[in-house]
Amino acid sequence: MAVAMAIGGMSCLAQPAAPAAPYLSPNLQEVVKLTQAHMSDDVIVAYIRNSGASYTLSADEILYLNQQGVSQPVISELLHTKANAPPAPPASAQQELRPTAPLAVVAQPTTPPPAVGGPPDQPPPNSEVSLPYFQAQLAPAGAWVDVPGYGSCWRPTVTMANPDWRPYCDAGHWVYTDDGWSWQSDYPWGDIVFHYGRWYRDVRWGWVWEPGYHYGPAWVCWRHAEGAGFCGWAPLPPEARFEVGVGITFGGHVGLDIDFGLPGSAYVFVPFDHFWEHDYRAWRAPMWRADAIFRGSVVINDYHFDGGHFVVGGIGRERIAVLTHHEVMIDRVMLRDDRLARARELQHLHSAEVRHEIRHDEAVRREVEVRHDVRAVEAVHHEEAVHRVEAVHHEEAVHHDEAVRHDAPARSVEPGHAAAPDATHRSAAPGGDSRRGGAQPNQRDSKTSKDSKDYKDNRDDHGK
């Protein structure tokens, strides 16, 4: 009995005492209170973000929160809120709330915020998609934050649990459709943020989504590096605007095979052998290799319209089939939300109408240009014909004048007769001078008279 009591006493002494509850700030106490009230993680995360507080958790505090039932996503949000808290400005510069130099050297945004924001994207006529609809659908899976230069943007909760998260990388895969390469997302909110709007990597918030109201199979820029055996894609920046019937514009120009100013760090490069995976995190090239692949890659977007469909051809169906050794089937676009499906079809009809109007205007313009060109050619031909006729008439006149000059002496003197010494002949005879009283002897007539005289003399000599 005594031995048992001794052993029991030693066992009690061997058990470590429960750690005392650490001191918690009022905001952390509220987090514990919300957890014990069985509030959802989304509500607690929203409270943390709206509180505006910065949390510095020790190891004891993290362990205590875990014992109190605080979930891992909520603890991650607490730690992330501390990491994203902007540094306090110096007292002499309270008016400048800018990041410090160490934050600036980290490669954050793929493209800088525009100095002057572009025109806001407007939904097509009678479209069912709108900002209130997006806000209601996306609120359970993230938070809406205000991003300088871009306005209200959505930040997915998944970026808090996984700071390395990026769009078009995990929980999804590529399928080829009648719209070209389309991203098929496994996230319940993926039909919105991967087919509408643009993604931007902000210094403070990380990856955020700017709302947009035009459907696309995937708003990405494509690159291929066949020599290295990789292909890659990157989210288009907000500055890449979509115009119905025209396509994507960037910097005031139609964006065909341009890079949109995206650096190599914005791309997900994967080997062709793993192109058909459904999660690319394990297969995408690490950053040190992605830079080298990026420098040796070529942009190949192949944006175009097929009727009313805006097509993202990318590397191309046939080429991907060769490079991946995988037959590429044409799949149907699968949208879980009927409203989004109807909005897509409505956009196709609207785009077809706009494209028809554009083609009609182009045909009219070409017809006007052709008519103008025909008239210009006809005017040139008419002018050339006039010049040719005038040249022929001039040449005939010259020939006629020359013939008249050559034939005039022959008509005025018959063979064996001297020219009549009238005033008209004297004034018109070649070599004549009308100012002298008589006509100059005609050279041919003088030679004929001399020959007759010599013949007569010769005959008289023979008669003697």
Secondary structure, DSSP 8 states (H G I E B T S, - for coil): -HHHHHHHHHHHHHS----------HHHHHHHHHHHTT--HHHHHHHHHHH-------HHHHHHHHHTT--HHHHHHHHHHHHHS-----GGGTT-----HHHHTS---SS---SS--------TT-S--HHHHHHHHGGGEEEEEETTTEEEEEETHHHH-TT--TTTSSEEEEEETTEEEEEE-STTHHHHTTSSEEEEETTTEEEEE---S--S--EEEEEETTTTEEEEEE--TT-EEETTTEEEETTEE-SS--TT--GGG-EEEEGGGTT-S--TTTS--HHHHHHHHHT-EE---EEEETTEEEE-TT-HHHHHHHHT----B-----S-HHHHHHHHHHHHHHHHHHHHHHHHHHHHHHHHHHHHHHHHHHHHHHHHHHHHHHHHHHHHHHHHHHHHHHHHHHH--TTS-----HHHHHHSTT--TTSSS----HHHHHHHHHHHHHHHHHHHHH-
